[in-house]
Amino acid sequence: MNKVELQGASGDAMDLAVGRRIRELRRARDLPLTAVAERTGLSIGFLSQVERGLSSPSLRVLTNLADVFGVALGALFGGAEGEPDPVVVRAAERPELKLWRSGISKQLLTPAAPDSRLNLYLVRMEPEASTGDEFYTHQGEEAGLVLEGAMILTVDTDQYRLERGDSFRFASTRPHRFSNPLPRPTLVVWINSLA
């Protein structure tokens, strides 16, 4: 399972923070664990472990949970509901998802807010990093711009090699995956938007 870490925090601390946030969102929507399990196809036991910070959710799990709660992925990493909508993110305070098994990290460049429909990330893919062989889908739309390196983006059955300066856009409901084919890191500015 992919590990999720917050920049400057240990993996355990991030797992606890993400778990608390997931529980908050679930309770705010008055959803029992059984309903979330039914909608995501995940076991109640696993969801309980995620909420208690005992398991590290993968990107696929996090996007499924965000869809169930009707929030953008970035809402899982801060900004409690009812708090003022933040405007600025300082460089030293950016939350970062480190999916260490896949070699991919995502820095959240926009303020984490529960009602945000738009999130901007700086995605870093280590040499030969990949989201894996399985495709994933979620709600919304995404777009990006390759800043450095190259990436292979597969959407449905179409595969694209994008180099520095190339950009993309597609509906997130289309099965997709991506990877870095190079022996050096790749950087991509990535936007996720909910419909």
C-alpha positions in Angstrom: 0.0 0.0 0.0 1.3 3.5 -0.8 2.5 5.5 2.2 1.1 9.1 2.6 3.3 11.6 4.4 3.0 15.3 5.2 6.2 17.4 4.5 7.9 17.9 7.8 5.9 15.2 9.6 6.4 11.5 10.1 4.3 9.0 8.1 2.6 8.0 11.3 1.7 11.6 12.1 0.3 12.1 8.6 -1.6 8.8 8.8 -3.2 10.1 12.0 -4.0 13.5 10.5 -5.5 12.0 7.3 -7.5 9.5 9.4 -8.9 12.2 11.6 -9.9 14.2 8.6 -11.6 11.3 6.9 -13.5 10.6 10.1 -14.6 14.2 10.3 -15.8 14.2 6.7 -17.7 10.9 7.2 -19.4 12.1 10.4 -20.2 15.5 8.9 -22.1 13.7 6.2 -23.7 11.3 8.7 -22.3 8.3 6.9 -21.7 5.0 8.9 -18.6 3.0 8.0 -20.9 0.4 6.4 -22.2 3.0 3.9 -18.6 4.1 3.0 -17.5 0.5 2.7 -20.4 -0.2 0.4 -19.7 2.8 -1.9 -15.9 2.3 -2.1 -15.7 -1.5 -2.1 -13.3 -1.4 0.9 -13.8 -3.4 4.0 -15.1 -1.8 7.2 -12.1 -3.0 9.1 -9.7 -1.4 6.7 -11.6 1.9 6.7 -11.6 1.8 10.5 -7.8 1.3 10.5 -7.4 4.3 8.1 -9.5 6.5 10.3 -7.4 5.5 13.3 -4.2 6.2 11.5 -3.2 2.5 11.6 -3.1 2.0 7.8 -1.7 4.2 5.0 -4.2 4.7 2.2 -3.1 4.6 -1.4 -3.9 7.3 -3.9 -6.6 5.1 -5.3 -8.2 4.8 -1.9 -7.9 8.5 -1.1 -9.6 9.5 -4.4 -12.4 7.0 -3.8 -13.0 8.4 -0.4 -12.9 12.0 -1.7 -15.5 11.0 -4.3 -17.8 9.5 -1.6 -17.6 12.7 0.5 -18.0 14.9 -2.5 -14.8 16.8 -2.0 -11.6 17.4 -3.8 -8.6 15.2 -2.8 -6.9 18.3 -1.2 -9.7 18.5 1.3 -8.4 15.4 3.0 -5.3 17.2 4.1 -6.6 20.2 6.1 -9.1 22.9 6.5 -11.9 21.9 8.7 -15.4 22.6 7.5 -16.7 25.9 8.8 -13.3 27.5 8.9 -12.6 30.6 6.8 -11.5 29.9 3.2 -7.7 30.3 3.1 -6.2 32.3 0.3 -2.4 31.7 0.4 -0.1 28.8 0.9 3.5 29.5 1.9 6.2 27.4 0.2 7.4 26.1 3.6 3.9 25.1 4.6 2.7 23.0 1.6 1.2 19.6 2.5 2.9 16.8 0.5 1.7 13.4 -0.3 4.6 11.0 -0.6 3.5 7.8 -2.3 6.8 6.2 -1.6 6.2 2.8 -3.2 5.2 4.4 -6.4 8.0 7.0 -6.4 5.5 9.9 -6.7 5.0 12.9 -4.5 2.3 15.6 -4.8 2.7 19.0 -3.1 -0.6 20.8 -2.7 0.0 24.3 -4.1 -3.5 25.6 -3.3 -4.9 26.1 0.2 -6.5 23.0 1.6 -10.2 23.8 2.0 -13.1 21.4 2.4 -15.3 23.2 -0.2 -12.5 23.7 -2.8 -13.5 22.4 -6.2 -10.0 23.1 -7.6 -6.6 21.9 -6.5 -3.2 22.6 -8.0 -0.3 20.2 -7.3 3.4 20.0 -8.1 3.9 16.4 -8.9 7.4 14.9 -8.7 8.0 11.5 -10.2 11.3 9.8 -9.3 13.1 7.9 -12.1 10.9 5.2 -13.5 8.1 6.1 -11.0 4.6 4.8 -11.8 1.0 4.8 -10.5 1.1 1.1 -11.4 -0.4 -1.2 -14.0 -4.0 -0.7 -12.8 -6.0 2.2 -14.1 -8.0 4.4 -11.7 -10.8 6.8 -12.0 -12.5 9.5 -9.9 -14.8 12.4 -10.2 -13.8 15.7 -11.9 -11.3 16.8 -14.5 -7.6 17.1 -14.6 -5.0 19.0 -16.6 -1.2 19.5 -16.4 2.0 20.9 -17.8 5.3 19.0 -17.8 7.9 21.4 -16.3 10.9 19.0 -16.4 11.6 15.5 -17.7 8.9 13.4 -19.5 5.9 11.3 -18.6 3.9 8.6 -20.1 0.2 9.3 -19.7 -2.3 6.6 -20.5 -6.0 7.5 -20.8 -8.4 4.7 -21.8 -6.4 2.8 -24.4 -4.4 5.8 -25.7 -0.8 6.3 -24.5 1.0 9.7 -24.8 4.6 10.6 -24.2 4.7 14.2 -22.9 8.0 16.1 -22.8 8.9 19.4 -21.2 6.4 22.1 -22.2 3.7 19.6 -23.3 0.3 19.8 -21.5 -2.8 17.6 -21.2 -6.5 17.6 -20.1 -9.0 14.8 -19.6 -12.1 13.8 -17.6 -11.0 12.0 -14.4 -13.8 9.5 -14.9 -11.8 8.1 -17.8 -9.5 5.2 -16.7 -5.9 6.6 -16.4 -2.4 6.0 -15.1 1.0 7.7 -15.6 4.7 7.1 -15.2 8.1 8.6 -15.6 10.1 6.7 -18.3 13.4 8.5 -17.6 16.3 7.8 -15.3 15.9 11.3 -13.8 13.0 13.0 -12.0 10.0 14.5 -13.8 8.1 17.6 -12.5 4.5 18.3 -13.6 2.1 21.1 -12.5 -1.1 19.1 -12.1 -4.7 20.5 -11.7 -7.6 18.5 -10.4 -11.1 20.0 -10.5 -14.4 18.6 -9.4 -17.3 19.1 -11.7 
